[in-house]
Amino acid sequence: MKTATAIALAAAASLTLSAIAANAQDKPTNKPASKNECFWSRNVTSFAAPDDHTVYIKVNLRDVYRLDLMVSCPDVDWNQRVALVSSRGAGGSICGPLDAEIVSHAQGLGRQRCPVKAMRKLTPEEIAALPKRAKP
């Protein structure tokens, strides 16, 4: 009888710990970006926009970041130049999507500010796999 109770308690404890671990993995962390994920807007050397919701930027001639825009940014995929500005006044430092805005000059609409909703640094393999139109 004692063995059955001990096994039941061990199983219950194991399930509880598994549930706690799974719940902790589901929650996003609020860790600040590492220094490798931050860059200065002045170090952007080129860009490519395969559509009006996605912009790829090259930083320091080797790093490529994908920026997903919150809304459609008119003509960003046709522009010869755009600006990437720091939206938080962080002195041009960009460490996450809330720090950045794309400024595009849309034909007939003038200057458009397009906030960034997601940003991530691509791996060398992801950069190599980009279609020609998307390579900055």
N, C-alpha and C positions, 0 to 999 in steps of 0.2 A: 504494500500500500504506500509506504514511504517513497519507494522508487518511482511509482507512477506519479505521485505528487511532485517530486523533484523534477521529473521529465517535463511535466506540464508547466511548471514554473519556468524552467529553462527555455522552453519553446515560446512562452508568452514574453519573456524578456527579450529573446532574439527578435521576435516580430516587432516589439516596441522599438528596439534600437534600429531595426531596418526602416521602420516608418519615419523615425526622426531623421535618419540619414537621407532618405529620399526627399523628405520635405525640405531639408536644408539645401539640397542640390537644386531644387526647383526655384528657389528664391534668388533673384539677381543680387550680385554683390555691389556694394557702393564704393568699391576700392577706387582710388584715383588712378588715372592713367599713368603708366610708367613713363619715364623720360623717353623711351624708345617709341612710344605712341604719340607723343607731342611733337609738333613742328611749328615753325614760324611761317606765317602766310607769305612773307617775302622770299622764302626759299622754294616756292612753287615755280617750276621751270616750264611746264606745259600741261595741257589738258586735252581730254577727248570726251565728247558727249554722244554716245550711241543713240540716245533718245532724250526726250524732254524731262525725264525723271531721274536720270543717272548721269553722273559726271565722274570721270577718272582723272586724278591729278598726279603728276610726277613731282616728287619733292627731293631736292638734293641730288638730282640726276640718277637715283637708284631706287628710291622707294615709290610705290604706287598705292594710292588710297582710292577706295570706292566711296563716293558720296551719293546717298539716296536722298532725293529732295522731298520735302513735305507735300508740295503741290507741283503741278506742271509748270515748268519754267519756259515760257514762250521763246522759241528760236534759239535756245541754248545749244541745240544740236546743229545749228547752222552758223553760229557766230564764229568769227575768226579769233575773237578774244573775249574773255570774261574776267571778272575780278573775284578773288576769294578774300573776303574780309572777315575779321574777327568781330562777331556780333556782341561780345560781352565786354568790349573795351579792355581786353587782356593784353594789350600791347602787341597784338598780332600773333600771340601764342594760341595755337589750336590744339586742344587735347581731346575733344569730343564733339559730337554733332551740334550741341547747343552753342558751341563757340564759333560756328562758321555760318556764313551766308555766301551764296553765289550771287554776283551782280551781273545781270545780262542786259544787253541792249536789244530789245525786241523791235522788229520793224513795225513802225506805226504806233507802238505802245510806249516807246522810250525805255528808260531805265527800270528794270524789274529786279526786286530783291527776292531771292528764293532761299528760304531757310532750309537747312539740312536736318533730316530726321534720323539718319543713321550714317555712320562712318566707320570704315575698318581698313586696316593696312593689309594689302594682299601679300601672299607668300610668293617666292620666286616662281613656283610652279603655276600659280594662278595668273601671274603676270604673263608668263610664256603662253598660256592657253587663251589669252584674250584675243578676240577677233581683231583684225587690222583696224577697223573703224573705231574700236574702243581703246586702242593703245595710245596713251598720251606721249 
